[in-house]
Amino acid sequence: MTETAAPPQIVLTRHYAATPERMFDAWLTPHTLGMWMFGQVADERVLGLDIDPRVGGRFSLRVERGGRVIHHVGRFLRLVRPELLEFTWGMADDGEDPLSVVRLELTAAGDYCRLNLTHTLDPRWAASLERTRQGWNTLLDALGELFPDFRGRRPGAAHPGAG
């Protein structure tokens, strides 16, 4: 019997001055998503954000970065408003159904929202684990710019009084 290694995983926690409903919508509304994901983060230009926010619905996020078109795609696995989003995540070149899964858990805690992000990567991406972690940290920082009460907090910092 051979033992298989667990797939590589990234787990990040952030706190935002927003309700879970606002945070949930920030991931599913193309206009809002375009305000923080990709184009606002680096030397990128958003080419298209297409989102069908229902279980089984697909999304397509196309950006131009350094003269290259990068096409992120996925399918929504679970949508429980306002506390859970789960979706596949990959590149269009990876095939029809990427094996990478992102899970977002949103919890109200006083006047802020705790976001727990778990990204279970396709084992083929294991060598990119740290680069992917840095990418999520950058994106979550940009998301924080929409909710300025916690702007400037170090990544992953707990809200004052959080236990």
Secondary structure, DSSP 8 states (H G I E B T S, - for coil): --------EEEEEEEESS-HHHHHHHHH-HHHHHHHSSTTTSSEEEEEEEE--STT-EEEEEEEETTEEEEEEEEEEEEETTTEEEEEEEEGGG-SS-SEEEEEEEEEETTEEEEEEEEE--GGGGGGHHHHHHHHHHHHHHHHTTSGGGTT--TT---TT--
